[in-house]
Amino acid sequence: MTEYLSLILALMAAGLLTGFLAGLLGVGGGGIMVPLLYFVFGRLGAAHDYLMHMAIATSFATMVPTALTATIGHYRRDGVDLGVIRLWWPWLVGGAVIGTVLAGHLKSRELSLLFATLVFLMGCKMIFVTRNPVIGLRPPGGIKGGIAPVIVGFFSSLMGIGGASMSVPAMTLYSVPMIRAVGTASLIGLVVAFPAMLGYVAGGWTVPGLLPYSLGFVNVLSVVILAPLAAFAAPFGVRVAHAISRRKLTVIFGVFLIVVALLLWSGR
């Protein structure tokens, strides 16, 4: 009983922190939520071959209401660039679908190693890259303009993240102000998370050995615990994002991601 209570408290803390970071940095919190869910689901006896699939899928299901809440908060402060969304959304969805299909063909260990590698690179970027160059005034249309959002959608769907670590730098390359890029990244997270979540539901529908109260790879019980707390905390992150410099917190989060990567690489 004590162990289950500890796991529930860990999920609640992760929900609050995920929501706050979603509002503050435009990230979906997958860097926190996915490894924690991976650990929790393993302790609860889920099929080892699908631990990472369940963690990523449940992260996306939690991200949908969180990203929606954060997007509304940024939109009310004129912090969402709808022009970028109109150009990018088909490519984001396409990339997310491709990534979800690929994830279904990977084993849990392969997926966790890929996740570790990508979050390690994200962490290094957050720590060492402080300024992004500018190469244009607006994101281009057509196939050329689709390269960045396809990449964002593809890797996000493999990692259970909203993709802000990639989409924000991509937008600032084209002169989108940082605060609007962060707000727009919240909506991008929603555009990516919803189709990816549906893909993981479909992909795990007939898989044996999943936890009770699961729809495909999505564990609904965990979502019920995580989502309300994350949605509650997101507006506080938005408020802070519009009031302070976020450099120090970004570095701390980058260090955290590197530690997560090292733990996953070690197999812990």
TORTITOR-960353 format. One line per field, with one value per residue (C-alpha): x negated, y negated, z; residue number from 1. Coordinates in pm, 1 decimal. Last residue first. Example, Ala and Ser with C-alpha at 12.3 -4.5 7.8 and 13.67 -1.06 7.14 Angstrom:
2
x c(-1367.0:-1230.0)
y c(106.0:450.0)
z c(714.0:780.0)
mido c(2:1)
//
This chain:
268
x c(-1787.3:-1907.5:-2232.8:-2120.8:-1796.0:-1981.3:-2220.2:-1931.4:-1744.9:-2059.8:-2092.6:-1728.2:-1775.1:-2076.7:-1865.2:-1587.2:-1837.7:-1967.7:-1614.5:-1542.3:-1843.6:-1749.1:-1379.8:-1382.9:-1074.1:-715.8:-544.0:-678.6:-576.3:-210.9:-225.7:-376.7:-93.7:156.8:11.3:50.7:421.5:389.6:105.2:305.0:613.5:407.6:192.8:434.6:697.6:417.4:270.5:607.2:646.0:330.4:276.6:109.7:440.6:705.9:585.1:784.1:583.5:214.8:100.3:9.2:162.5:156.2:486.8:550.3:185.0:141.6:489.1:439.9:84.5:210.2:486.9:229.7:7.6:304.5:375.4:20.1:-114.9:149.5:161.3:-215.9:-199.6:50.7:-196.4:-477.5:-281.5:-307.4:-682.4:-732.4:-526.5:-755.4:-1064.2:-964.0:-910.5:-1200.4:-1223.7:-1501.3:-1295.0:-1034.8:-1280.0:-1431.9:-1081.7:-980.8:-1272.8:-1274.3:-900.9:-838.3:-531.8:-691.3:-607.1:-943.8:-866.4:-572.3:-793.0:-1059.1:-819.6:-612.8:-917.1:-1088.9:-772.3:-743.3:-1099.0:-1081.8:-740.1:-859.2:-1062.8:-765.7:-540.1:-539.5:-830.5:-850.6:-856.0:-1126.1:-1418.5:-1751.1:-1777.4:-2043.2:-1955.7:-2107.0:-2183.6:-2286.2:-2491.4:-2248.2:-1921.9:-2101.3:-2282.5:-1952.0:-1783.4:-2073.5:-2041.9:-1663.7:-1719.2:-1966.5:-1755.0:-1439.9:-1626.8:-1751.9:-1397.2:-1254.8:-1508.8:-1438.7:-1060.9:-1089.9:-1034.3:-771.8:-494.2:-734.2:-766.5:-390.5:-386.1:-670.5:-495.9:-170.7:-347.5:-532.6:-207.5:-33.4:-315.5:-323.7:49.1:20.1:-273.7:-150.5:173.2:-10.1:-273.0:-1.2:172.8:-118.0:-19.2:-127.3:144.7:185.9:520.6:355.1:84.5:337.1:552.1:244.8:141.6:486.1:490.8:136.0:232.7:558.9:371.5:48.9:202.4:294.4:-51.1:-227.1:-6.5:-122.0:-489.3:-480.2:-277.6:-517.9:-812.9:-680.0:-579.8:-824.7:-824.5:-454.9:-316.9:-389.7:-308.2:-677.0:-740.7:-448.2:-592.5:-943.9:-829.8:-577.4:-862.3:-1075.5:-786.5:-662.0:-974.2:-1103.3:-742.0:-669.7:-477.5:-723.7:-612.5:-874.1:-663.6:-317.1:-421.7:-678.9:-405.0:-184.2:-463.9:-560.0:-202.7:-151.8:-490.5:-404.3:-74.0:-242.5:-502.1:-223.7:-50.0:-373.7:-434.6:-80.0:-133.8:-452.2:-281.7:0.0)
y c(-180.7:-59.6:-258.1:-448.7:-534.6:-673.9:-875.1:-1021.1:-1124.7:-1298.0:-1484.2:-1589.8:-1726.6:-1929.2:-2085.2:-2163.2:-2346.3:-2537.2:-2638.1:-2747.6:-2976.4:-3127.0:-3191.9:-3570.0:-3684.5:-3815.1:-3666.9:-3319.4:-3348.9:-3395.5:-3114.2:-2882.3:-2966.3:-2899.6:-2545.4:-2432.4:-2343.7:-2168.3:-1957.7:-1874.0:-1780.8:-1570.3:-1362.9:-1162.7:-1095.4:-1033.8:-768.0:-590.0:-613.1:-416.6:-486.8:-198.8:-75.3:-212.9:-113.7:-73.7:229.1:234.0:389.7:756.7:828.3:591.3:576.5:200.3:100.5:-54.4:-209.6:-391.7:-485.0:-637.2:-826.9:-977.0:-1077.1:-1244.9:-1450.8:-1520.7:-1686.1:-1958.0:-2008.8:-2050.5:-2294.9:-2495.9:-2517.1:-2592.6:-2899.9:-3041.3:-2976.6:-3124.3:-3427.9:-3487.5:-3434.5:-3675.6:-3503.5:-3627.9:-3325.8:-3143.4:-3215.1:-2971.6:-2682.9:-2751.2:-2726.4:-2419.1:-2198.9:-2226.8:-2293.1:-1942.9:-1856.0:-1541.9:-1170.9:-1077.3:-905.2:-1137.7:-1440.1:-1311.7:-1292.9:-1603.1:-1828.4:-1682.2:-1729.6:-2084.7:-2176.8:-2032.7:-2173.1:-2522.7:-2385.9:-2178.4:-2481.4:-2789.3:-2982.0:-3078.9:-3459.7:-3729.7:-3508.6:-3356.3:-3463.9:-3297.5:-3140.3:-3247.9:-3065.8:-2724.0:-2552.0:-2443.9:-2400.8:-2241.1:-1996.5:-1896.6:-1847.1:-1630.5:-1416.8:-1407.5:-1263.5:-998.0:-886.9:-859.5:-646.5:-423.5:-399.7:-310.3:-34.2:99.2:93.5:275.6:78.7:147.2:-53.3:-345.3:-363.1:-403.9:-676.5:-862.3:-858.4:-984.4:-1263.5:-1377.9:-1397.6:-1587.5:-1841.4:-1878.7:-1950.1:-2197.6:-2402.5:-2684.3:-2754.5:-2718.3:-2974.4:-3224.3:-3155.0:-3309.6:-3261.3:-3502.9:-3764.7:-3752.9:-3572.2:-3336.0:-3247.1:-3136.7:-2953.0:-2769.9:-2666.1:-2516.9:-2333.3:-2206.6:-2062.0:-1913.2:-1726.6:-1659.2:-1398.8:-1180.2:-1240.8:-1132.2:-823.6:-724.4:-786.3:-587.3:-304.5:-270.1:-286.1:1.9:217.0:507.7:499.9:588.5:381.9:499.8:192.1:123.4:111.9:-125.1:-359.4:-365.5:-427.0:-678.4:-873.8:-851.6:-979.3:-1253.3:-1459.8:-1490.3:-1469.9:-1803.1:-1944.1:-2224.1:-2584.3:-2699.6:-2846.1:-2712.7:-2357.5:-2376.7:-2448.7:-2171.9:-1915.1:-2015.5:-1974.2:-1642.2:-1508.3:-1585.0:-1398.9:-1101.1:-1083.4:-1098.3:-806.9:-606.1:-674.2:-565.9:-244.4:-173.9:-239.8:0.0)
z c(-1478.1:-1818.9:-1814.6:-2124.6:-1947.5:-1645.8:-1864.9:-2066.2:-1750.8:-1621.0:-1952.7:-1934.3:-1581.0:-1692.2:-1969.2:-1720.4:-1501.9:-1806.0:-1907.6:-1551.1:-1559.2:-1898.1:-1824.9:-1795.9:-1608.5:-1640.3:-1946.1:-1875.6:-1508.5:-1600.5:-1855.6:-1593.8:-1355.1:-1634.6:-1681.4:-1317.5:-1330.0:-1667.7:-1527.5:-1214.5:-1416.2:-1663.0:-1428.1:-1213.3:-1480.6:-1732.7:-1504.1:-1488.9:-1867.7:-1943.0:-2313.5:-2504.3:-2642.2:-2414.1:-2067.8:-1747.8:-1637.1:-1738.3:-2064.8:-2093.8:-2434.0:-2737.5:-2928.1:-2903.3:-2877.3:-3221.0:-3224.3:-2893.9:-2995.0:-3319.8:-3141.0:-2903.6:-3196.1:-3366.7:-3050.8:-2937.4:-3252.3:-3296.9:-2918.7:-2896.0:-3187.0:-2982.6:-2694.3:-2939.3:-3052.0:-2700.6:-2685.2:-3033.5:-2932.6:-2631.3:-2846.5:-3122.5:-3462.4:-3675.9:-3907.1:-3723.0:-3409.9:-3541.9:-3584.0:-3240.4:-3083.8:-3287.5:-3180.5:-2800.9:-2826.4:-2963.0:-2756.8:-2618.1:-2617.6:-2767.7:-3098.1:-3167.6:-3098.9:-3338.4:-3632.8:-3559.2:-3520.3:-3828.1:-4034.2:-3895.8:-4004.5:-4357.8:-4446.1:-4536.7:-4824.4:-4939.0:-4967.9:-4746.5:-4599.5:-4231.2:-4199.9:-4184.7:-4276.4:-4169.4:-3804.0:-3589.4:-3253.9:-2924.6:-2600.4:-2727.3:-2455.1:-2185.3:-2377.0:-2672.4:-2447.4:-2287.3:-2623.6:-2741.8:-2428.8:-2479.1:-2828.1:-2720.3:-2424.8:-2639.0:-2892.6:-2612.0:-2470.9:-2812.6:-2864.3:-2515.8:-2574.6:-2906.9:-3226.6:-3494.3:-3326.7:-3288.6:-3668.7:-3709.8:-3443.5:-3612.3:-3950.3:-3796.1:-3607.4:-3919.7:-4114.3:-3833.6:-3813.0:-4191.2:-4209.1:-3913.9:-4037.5:-4259.3:-4072.3:-3740.4:-3843.0:-3932.0:-3600.4:-3409.6:-3044.0:-2766.9:-2795.0:-2415.7:-2438.7:-2686.1:-2432.3:-2171.1:-2425.0:-2552.8:-2200.3:-2133.3:-2466.9:-2415.9:-2077.4:-2208.6:-2487.9:-2295.1:-2067.5:-2364.7:-2512.0:-2192.6:-2178.0:-2526.6:-2446.3:-2121.5:-2276.4:-2570.0:-2330.1:-2120.7:-2420.2:-2411.3:-2030.9:-2009.7:-1721.5:-1367.1:-1159.0:-1094.8:-1469.4:-1518.5:-1255.6:-1404.2:-1762.7:-1630.5:-1468.4:-1782.8:-1999.5:-1765.9:-1716.1:-2072.2:-2185.2:-2019.1:-2313.8:-2364.2:-2418.2:-2168.9:-1888.2:-1966.9:-2041.8:-1762.3:-1506.5:-1643.1:-1628.6:-1275.3:-1148.8:-1327.3:-1216.7:-854.8:-889.3:-1056.0:-777.8:-517.9:-691.8:-696.1:-327.1:-242.9:-439.8:-242.7:91.0:0.0)
mido c(268:267:266:265:264:263:262:261:260:259:258:257:256:255:254:253:252:251:250:249:248:247:246:245:244:243:242:241:240:239:238:237:236:235:234:233:232:231:230:229:228:227:226:225:224:223:222:221:220:219:218:217:216:215:214:213:212:211:210:209:208:207:206:205:204:203:202:201:200:199:198:197:196:195:194:193:192:191:190:189:188:187:186:185:184:183:182:181:180:179:178:177:176:175:174:173:172:171:170:169:168:167:166:165:164:163:162:161:160:159:158:157:156:155:154:153:152:151:150:149:148:147:146:145:144:143:142:141:140:139:138:137:136:135:134:133:132:131:130:129:128:127:126:125:124:123:122:121:120:119:118:117:116:115:114:113:112:111:110:109:108:107:106:105:104:103:102:101:100:99:98:97:96:95:94:93:92:91:90:89:88:87:86:85:84:83:82:81:80:79:78:77:76:75:74:73:72:71:70:69:68:67:66:65:64:63:62:61:60:59:58:57:56:55:54:53:52:51:50:49:48:47:46:45:44:43:42:41:40:39:38:37:36:35:34:33:32:31:30:29:28:27:26:25:24:23:22:21:20:19:18:17:16:15:14:13:12:11:10:9:8:7:6:5:4:3:2:1)
//
